[in-house]
């Protein structure tokens, strides 16, 4: 499925803005992404196995907060990194 990658993570994908990855769940998809682009999962998931606070993940334009969500091959995944500063 197509995964849109936030700008701060483009260095992991060779500057690609989107990638193809597979998985029956969001957790499996992230493992596939990490297999293709080592180190990427750690930037998205924290040490407790939760989505990092500054990362928002949308499946078909609906924000998800659980890694257990089931995915279909035609789903579009969009990841957004929050901006901070002032």
C-alpha angles and dihedrals in degrees: 000000000000117000120191109213123212117242095251089062098047090098088068093053098046089260093305112151093205136022139187118244137161137218141133090229135026089254091055091047091054091050090052090049090051091050089054096038109026116218095021096106092057089058090055103035125048129222091272092056096254130127107266115255094242094052122080120191123200126192111197089343094307117114114237128197101181129077089209094071111125118238135205125214092248096051120119116221120201122187120196127191115210117235121228137186136082 
